[in-house]
Amino acid sequence: MFFKKFKINLRLSAMILIFFFSFAAQSFSFDFSIKPFEEFKLIAYKLNTYKQAFNPENKSISPGLDHLKKQYESTSRELGSKKDELVNIFNSAVSADERQSIKAVTDYICNVASSDPSYPAFNSLRGMFIQKIDFEIISSGDNADRKDFLQKIKNDLDKKVLIGSTPVITSGSKKKSGKNKIPVYISFHWHMHQPIYWPYEDMVTTHNRGVYSYSLLDVMYSREGAYTSWPYEAVKAAADAGLAHAGAQVSFSGSLIENLDSIKKAGLRFNGWEAAYSAGRNMKTALENPRLDMVSFGFHHPLMALIDYEDIRKQIQAHRNITLGTFGSQAGYSKGIFPPENAFAEWMIPALVDEGLQWVFVDNIHFSRACENYPWVKGENLYPPNKADQRNPDPKNWVQLSGLWAPSKVTPWANRPYYVAYKDPASGKPQTTPDGKIAKMIAVPTDRYMGNEDGRGGFGALNYEQVMSQLEEYNTDPKHPLLIVLHHDGDNYGGGSWGYYHDNFKRFVDWVKSNPERFVCTTVQDYLDKFPPDPENIIHVENGSWAGADNGDPEFLKWNGDPDPKTGYSPDRNSWGVLTAAKNYVLTANQADPDSPDVKNAWKYILVSETSCYEYWDGTEMWDSHPTRAANGAVAFAKSALKDKTDFNDKTPPTIYKPQREPYNPGGMEWGASPMPSDFTVWTYVYDVSGLKYVNLQYAIVENARDGLIGEQSWASVPMSARSIAAQTNPKPSVKALEYFYKIAGKKNATYAYRIAALDECGNIAYSPVNYVHVGDASGPEPEKPCWTPENPGAGDTITITSSRAGKLHWAINGWKMPPESLWPAGTVKWNDGKAVETLLVPSEDGKSYFIKLGPFNNESGAVSALNFVFHNADGSWGSDKTINIK
């Protein structure tokens, strides 16, 4: 496939550009099929927000800012390329005297308001366009009519500037009438976090020691607005505008609070930093909920899906204490949680419920992927879901969003909250938690693609009107209206800029106010109070996190990375082996003397060792050694608490790391063109202070994958093998668990349940959570149906190629060779690599598909034996290469 920039032929684009101007309060709306100017605007929005979040003249000071600098430079290049494209469109129109198109382009540019963030970019086009017009006026000779027309265009470009609102580009879909009275609800989640950079040392001390290659204080200072007042100012603007339910959710880690307090205590900055957040928590919605809901979180940003019940509770308890102590207890603690990295697995539910939480944010792609017939595409950058997870019925209404990066289809079904549960595999009913509660809670969907796009800069970077309106026709349940939660980091990139929380958020507020019967800004708690989900309608969600971390795969590989194929070593796996052993020491000491100061310090160190950043930043600075550094501290304190307990009776069972498997999709597809082997290996880490009597893998065949029921008598039990893998950290770990593994082989087209059972030398037994996996037949995917007719064309046939998405056909002949111009349909342009061309796909009469006709091919001097093509979609994504053999 050839990834290059494309140029649109003006004559064809002019035929399909349709402009609808409706003037109301200086607001404009128009539609057209190919929107290069809209694309230019969105790129300009992105660049503007990057400028606000990052000074391009500064040197990189951290991995995050280094990534931001690359984003800024990439976006600058993208804007320059798109600018060249627009100049080519306009110049071609002027040269060809395509007056309708010239006027359309001019009106578009002149109707970008001077207050619009994209105005400077469009304004730079004016001078270039005027140069072209001046040349054409001189070249027009005696053609007075043409000269007059061009002079009027020049006058508009030179003088006409709109002061006020900017055009809104709509999706082209019919807007819902206000008679429907079911608005779409919109909410926000902004995530704030900084880790403990050296366990367990305050930030100022670590900074002064100079152990990092960048300034820790600069990291904090560059985010000062997000960590002090900007989120409050945004929600206050919504409240001042009279939006009764408007607000946002914020996750604020305990380690970030400690870092801010460290800087404040040193007298450097951040004096009174917490005041605005306190005010936001005490500012109420119409339903008396906080407008700035500082939701529950893990104190040290742990990957909760990979840690245990006790750890999750300790992390939440510590977060509750520091949150209420810092921001005041009047508003109470939130009823909801944003799990770090938006990472969720259903086995987390007992701990969350026992901490009094009622709802949890879950990235909604993991709702969708857990449905039957999920329309997976490689472009979503996740391998296909395992069939054992696809337990929800097919919602049927799959929608291909346009106007943003959304490679896979979405379902509006996944924009509603539902109950989820941690079920008993024997009964299929929700389990009872250790505190005697029912292990179920509400999963609130965060929007995978819209949230990701909003993180680029908010209103404008995400075209709210164009994108969200595509879901309106499915918003038909007044008891459960659609909820779109825009979730992303709130302290970096475009989503952490001054413009996001101020100018762009104000534009969002104005837009919502102007569409009160279609859209409502709300807090999640207000939404749930008004529209509680049915507690009997329990769905299943796939494991996984949000898009910002390797696209949120269900294995959590960003924090659980595979071993190096050459060395067999994985820094992440090493850390989990160390933490598993250290955790058992802490639990054992906690049983022996829970009130001991040594035990309290042991917990302090084991909790910081679970900081997910330590795995996230693999291979940089000293991150890989931090889990071991912290775990060694925890073990030292635990051993100190145990040293005088000579008569201690160990009642603590073994500690088991969450079971993993390789491959994830045995007998099915992952990244390659061939299916994975059907045999799969289950592996884990297990440790006990008193020694292990056995570690067994228990597994069973599940007859009905949807209910997952397994009787106790169904489990087969086999001993797992063990191996020791030397740590490569500095310092070396004081303890590390062995890695246990077992291969299940010989079965295809079956669904397994499996768990790990471990017994220590004192007779204490532990079980891991139950996992499910479907093993395919290793036959590979079904052949893709041809998207062309006739299926077996001859040289004399005209071939019709059809796509479900707008865009272009990128095509060539005879093994990606340039086709002769005689074969080019009108509007075809040469690709600048000299090997292919692109032709605009034409919408069908019903607007549901797009097509192009090529051929016949029998009039060429050289034989055409193959037609090679790939769809280049309007959102910039690509399909897969295809070849049509021509007889």
Secondary structure in CASP SS format (residue, H / E / C, confidence):
PFRMAT SS
TARGET T0000
AUTHOR 0000-0000-0000
METHOD secondary structure of the structure
MODEL  1
M C 1.00
F C 1.00
F C 1.00
K C 1.00
K C 1.00
F C 1.00
K C 1.00
I C 1.00
N C 1.00
L H 1.00
R H 1.00
L H 1.00
S H 1.00
A H 1.00
M H 1.00
I H 1.00
L E 1.00
I E 1.00
F C 1.00
F C 1.00
F C 1.00
S C 1.00
F C 1.00
A E 1.00
A C 1.00
Q C 1.00
S E 1.00
F C 1.00
S E 1.00
F E 1.00
D E 1.00
F E 1.00
S C 1.00
I C 1.00
K C 1.00
P H 1.00
F H 1.00
E H 1.00
E H 1.00
F H 1.00
K H 1.00
L H 1.00
I H 1.00
A H 1.00
Y H 1.00
K H 1.00
L H 1.00
N H 1.00
T H 1.00
Y H 1.00
K H 1.00
Q H 1.00
A H 1.00
F C 1.00
N C 1.00
P C 1.00
E C 1.00
N C 1.00
K C 1.00
S C 1.00
I C 1.00
S C 1.00
P H 1.00
G H 1.00
L H 1.00
D H 1.00
H H 1.00
L H 1.00
K H 1.00
K H 1.00
Q H 1.00
Y H 1.00
E H 1.00
S H 1.00
T H 1.00
S H 1.00
R H 1.00
E H 1.00
L H 1.00
G H 1.00
S H 1.00
K H 1.00
K H 1.00
D H 1.00
E H 1.00
L H 1.00
V H 1.00
N H 1.00
I H 1.00
F H 1.00
N H 1.00
S H 1.00
A H 1.00
V H 1.00
S H 1.00
A C 1.00
D C 1.00
E C 1.00
R H 1.00
Q H 1.00
S H 1.00
I H 1.00
K H 1.00
A H 1.00
V H 1.00
T H 1.00
D H 1.00
Y H 1.00
I H 1.00
C H 1.00
N C 1.00
V C 1.00
A C 1.00
S C 1.00
S C 1.00
D C 1.00
P C 1.00
S C 1.00
Y H 1.00
P H 1.00
A H 1.00
F H 1.00
N H 1.00
S H 1.00
L H 1.00
R H 1.00
G H 1.00
M H 1.00
F H 1.00
I H 1.00
Q H 1.00
K H 1.00
I H 1.00
D H 1.00
F H 1.00
E H 1.00
I H 1.00
I H 1.00
S H 1.00
S C 1.00
G C 1.00
D C 1.00
N C 1.00
A H 1.00
D H 1.00
R H 1.00
K H 1.00
D H 1.00
F H 1.00
L H 1.00
Q H 1.00
K H 1.00
I H 1.00
K H 1.00
N H 1.00
D H 1.00
L H 1.00
D H 1.00
K H 1.00
K C 1.00
V C 1.00
L C 1.00
I C 1.00
G C 1.00
S C 1.00
T C 1.00
P C 1.00
V E 1.00
I E 1.00
T C 1.00
S C 1.00
G C 1.00
S C 1.00
K C 1.00
K C 1.00
K C 1.00
S C 1.00
G H 1.00
K H 1.00
N H 1.00
K C 1.00
I C 1.00
P C 1.00
V E 1.00
Y E 1.00
I E 1.00
S E 1.00
F E 1.00
H E 1.00
W E 1.00
H E 1.00
M E 1.00
H C 1.00
Q C 1.00
P C 1.00
I C 1.00
Y C 1.00
W C 1.00
P C 1.00
Y C 1.00
E C 1.00
D C 1.00
M H 1.00
V H 1.00
T H 1.00
T H 1.00
H H 1.00
N H 1.00
R H 1.00
G C 1.00
V C 1.00
Y C 1.00
S C 1.00
Y C 1.00
S C 1.00
L H 1.00
L H 1.00
D H 1.00
V H 1.00
M H 1.00
Y H 1.00
S C 1.00
R C 1.00
E H 1.00
G H 1.00
A H 1.00
Y H 1.00
T H 1.00
S C 1.00
W H 1.00
P H 1.00
Y H 1.00
E H 1.00
A H 1.00
V H 1.00
K H 1.00
A H 1.00
A H 1.00
A H 1.00
D H 1.00
A C 1.00
G C 1.00
L C 1.00
A C 1.00
H C 1.00
A C 1.00
G C 1.00
A E 1.00
Q E 1.00
V E 1.00
S E 1.00
F E 1.00
S C 1.00
G H 1.00
S H 1.00
L H 1.00
I H 1.00
E H 1.00
N H 1.00
L H 1.00
D H 1.00
S H 1.00
I H 1.00
K H 1.00
K H 1.00
A C 1.00
G C 1.00
L C 1.00
R C 1.00
F C 1.00
N C 1.00
G C 1.00
W C 1.00
E C 1.00
A H 1.00
A H 1.00
Y H 1.00
S H 1.00
A H 1.00
G H 1.00
R H 1.00
N H 1.00
M C 1.00
K E 1.00
T C 1.00
A C 1.00
L C 1.00
E C 1.00
N C 1.00
P E 1.00
R C 1.00
L E 1.00
D E 1.00
M E 1.00
V C 1.00
S E 1.00
F C 1.00
G C 1.00
F C 1.00
H C 1.00
H C 1.00
P E 1.00
L C 1.00
M H 1.00
A H 1.00
L H 1.00
I C 1.00
D C 1.00
Y H 1.00
E H 1.00
D H 1.00
I H 1.00
R H 1.00
K H 1.00
Q H 1.00
I H 1.00
Q H 1.00
A H 1.00
H H 1.00
R H 1.00
N H 1.00
I H 1.00
T H 1.00
L H 1.00
G H 1.00
T H 1.00
F H 1.00
G C 1.00
S C 1.00
Q C 1.00
A C 1.00
G C 1.00
Y C 1.00
S C 1.00
K C 1.00
G E 1.00
I E 1.00
F C 1.00
P C 1.00
P H 1.00
E H 1.00
N H 1.00
A C 1.00
F E 1.00
A C 1.00
E H 1.00
W H 1.00
M H 1.00
I H 1.00
P H 1.00
A H 1.00
L H 1.00
V H 1.00
D H 1.00
E C 1.00
G C 1.00
L C 1.00
Q C 1.00
W E 1.00
V E 1.00
F E 1.00
V E 1.00
D E 1.00
N C 1.00
I H 1.00
H H 1.00
F H 1.00
S H 1.00
R C 1.00
A C 1.00
C E 1.00
E C 1.00
N C 1.00
Y C 1.00
P C 1.00
W C 1.00
V C 1.00
K H 1.00
G H 1.00
E H 1.00
N C 1.00
L C 1.00
Y C 1.00
P C 1.00
P C 1.00
N C 1.00
K H 1.00
A H 1.00
D H 1.00
Q C 1.00
R C 1.00
N E 1.00
P C 1.00
D C 1.00
P C 1.00
K C 1.00
N C 1.00
W C 1.00
V E 1.00
Q C 1.00
L C 1.00
S C 1.00
G C 1.00
L C 1.00
W C 1.00
A C 1.00
P C 1.00
S C 1.00
K C 1.00
V E 1.00
T C 1.00
P H 1.00
W H 1.00
A H 1.00
N H 1.00
R C 1.00
P C 1.00
Y E 1.00
Y E 1.00
V E 1.00
A E 1.00
Y C 1.00
K E 1.00
D C 1.00
P C 1.00
A C 1.00
S C 1.00
G C 1.00
K C 1.00
P E 1.00
Q C 1.00
T E 1.00
T C 1.00
P C 1.00
D C 1.00
G C 1.00
K C 1.00
I E 1.00
A C 1.00
K E 1.00
M E 1.00
I E 1.00
A E 1.00
V E 1.00
P E 1.00
T E 1.00
D C 1.00
R H 1.00
Y H 1.00
M H 1.00
G H 1.00
N H 1.00
E H 1.00
D H 1.00
G C 1.00
R C 1.00
G C 1.00
G C 1.00
F E 1.00
G C 1.00
A C 1.00
L E 1.00
N C 1.00
Y H 1.00
E H 1.00
Q H 1.00
V H 1.00
M H 1.00
S H 1.00
Q H 1.00
L H 1.00
E H 1.00
E H 1.00
Y H 1.00
N C 1.00
T C 1.00
D C 1.00
P C 1.00
K C 1.00
H C 1.00
P C 1.00
L C 1.00
L E 1.00
I E 1.00
V E 1.00
L E 1.00
H E 1.00
H E 1.00
D E 1.00
G C 1.00
D C 1.00
N C 1.00
Y C 1.00
G H 1.00
G H 1.00
G H 1.00
S C 1.00
W H 1.00
G H 1.00
Y H 1.00
Y H 1.00
H H 1.00
D H 1.00
N H 1.00
F H 1.00
K H 1.00
R H 1.00
F H 1.00
V H 1.00
D H 1.00
W H 1.00
V H 1.00
K H 1.00
S H 1.00
N C 1.00
P C 1.00
E C 1.00
R C 1.00
F E 1.00
V E 1.00
C E 1.00
T C 1.00
T C 1.00
V H 1.00
Q H 1.00
D H 1.00
Y H 1.00
L H 1.00
D H 1.00
K H 1.00
F C 1.00
P C 1.00
P C 1.00
D C 1.00
P C 1.00
E C 1.00
N C 1.00
I E 1.00
I C 1.00
H C 1.00
V C 1.00
E C 1.00
N C 1.00
G E 1.00
S C 1.00
W C 1.00
A C 1.00
G C 1.00
A C 1.00
D H 1.00
N H 1.00
G H 1.00
D C 1.00
P C 1.00
E C 1.00
F C 1.00
L C 1.00
K C 1.00
W C 1.00
N C 1.00
G C 1.00
D C 1.00
P C 1.00
D C 1.00
P C 1.00
K C 1.00
T C 1.00
G C 1.00
Y C 1.00
S C 1.00
P H 1.00
D H 1.00
R H 1.00
N H 1.00
S H 1.00
W H 1.00
G H 1.00
V H 1.00
L H 1.00
T H 1.00
A H 1.00
A H 1.00
K H 1.00
N H 1.00
Y H 1.00
V H 1.00
L H 1.00
T H 1.00
A H 1.00
N H 1.00
Q H 1.00
A H 1.00
D C 1.00
P C 1.00
D C 1.00
S C 1.00
P H 1.00
D H 1.00
V H 1.00
K H 1.00
N H 1.00
A H 1.00
W H 1.00
K H 1.00
Y H 1.00
I H 1.00
L H 1.00
V H 1.00
S H 1.00
E C 1.00
T E 1.00
S C 1.00
C H 1.00
Y H 1.00
E H 1.00
Y H 1.00
W C 1.00
D C 1.00
G C 1.00
T C 1.00
E C 1.00
M C 1.00
W H 1.00
D H 1.00
S H 1.00
H H 1.00
P H 1.00
T H 1.00
R H 1.00
A H 1.00
A H 1.00
N H 1.00
G H 1.00
A H 1.00
V H 1.00
A H 1.00
F H 1.00
A H 1.00
K H 1.00
S H 1.00
A H 1.00
L H 1.00
K C 1.00
D C 1.00
K C 1.00
T C 1.00
D C 1.00
F C 1.00
N C 1.00
D C 1.00
K C 1.00
T C 1.00
P C 1.00
P C 1.00
T E 1.00
I E 1.00
Y C 1.00
K C 1.00
P C 1.00
Q E 1.00
R E 1.00
E E 1.00
P C 1.00
Y C 1.00
N C 1.00
P C 1.00
G C 1.00
G C 1.00
M C 1.00
E C 1.00
W C 1.00
G C 1.00
A C 1.00
S C 1.00
P C 1.00
M C 1.00
P C 1.00
S C 1.00
D C 1.00
F E 1.00
T E 1.00
V E 1.00
W E 1.00
T E 1.00
Y E 1.00
V E 1.00
Y E 1.00
D C 1.00
V C 1.00
S C 1.00
G C 1.00
L E 1.00
K E 1.00
Y E 1.00
V E 1.00
N E 1.00
L E 1.00
Q E 1.00
Y E 1.00
A E 1.00
I E 1.00
V E 1.00
E C 1.00
N C 1.00
A C 1.00
R C 1.00
D C 1.00
G C 1.00
L C 1.00
I C 1.00
G C 1.00
E H 1.00
Q H 1.00
S H 1.00
W C 1.00
A E 1.00
S E 1.00
V E 1.00
P E 1.00
M C 1.00
S E 1.00
A E 1.00
R E 1.00
S C 1.00
I C 1.00
A C 1.00
A C 1.00
Q C 1.00
T C 1.00
N C 1.00
P C 1.00
K C 1.00
P C 1.00
S C 1.00
V C 1.00
K C 1.00
A C 1.00
L E 1.00
E E 1.00
Y E 1.00
F E 1.00
Y E 1.00
K E 1.00
I E 1.00
A C 1.00
G C 1.00
K C 1.00
K C 1.00
N C 1.00
A E 1.00
T E 1.00
Y E 1.00
A E 1.00
Y E 1.00
R E 1.00
I E 1.00
A E 1.00
A E 1.00
L E 1.00
D E 1.00
E C 1.00
C C 1.00
G C 1.00
N C 1.00
I E 1.00
A E 1.00
Y E 1.00
S C 1.00
P C 1.00
V C 1.00
N E 1.00
Y E 1.00
V E 1.00
H E 1.00
V E 1.00
G C 1.00
D C 1.00
A C 1.00
S C 1.00
G C 1.00
P C 1.00
E C 1.00
P C 1.00
E C 1.00
K C 1.00
P C 1.00
C C 1.00
W E 1.00
T E 1.00
P C 1.00
E C 1.00
N C 1.00
P C 1.00
G C 1.00
A C 1.00
G C 1.00
D C 1.00
T C 1.00
I E 1.00
T E 1.00
I E 1.00
T E 1.00
S E 1.00
S C 1.00
R C 1.00
A C 1.00
G E 1.00
K E 1.00
L E 1.00
H E 1.00
W E 1.00
A E 1.00
I E 1.00
N C 1.00
G C 1.00
W C 1.00
K E 1.00
M C 1.00
P C 1.00
P C 1.00
E H 1.00
S H 1.00
L H 1.00
W C 1.00
P C 1.00
A C 1.00
G C 1.00
T C 1.00
V E 1.00
K E 1.00
W C 1.00
N C 1.00
D C 1.00
G C 1.00
K C 1.00
A C 1.00
V E 1.00
E E 1.00
T E 1.00
L E 1.00
L C 1.00
V E 1.00
P E 1.00
S C 1.00
E C 1.00
D C 1.00
G C 1.00
K C 1.00
S C 1.00
Y E 1.00
F E 1.00
I E 1.00
K E 1.00
L E 1.00
G C 1.00
P C 1.00
F C 1.00
N C 1.00
N C 1.00
E C 1.00
S C 1.00
G C 1.00
A C 1.00
V C 1.00
S C 1.00
A E 1.00
L E 1.00
N E 1.00
F E 1.00
V E 1.00
F E 1.00
H E 1.00
N E 1.00
A C 1.00
D C 1.00
G C 1.00
S C 1.00
W E 1.00
G C 1.00
S C 1.00
D C 1.00
K E 1.00
T E 1.00
I E 1.00
N E 1.00
I C 1.00
K C 1.00
END
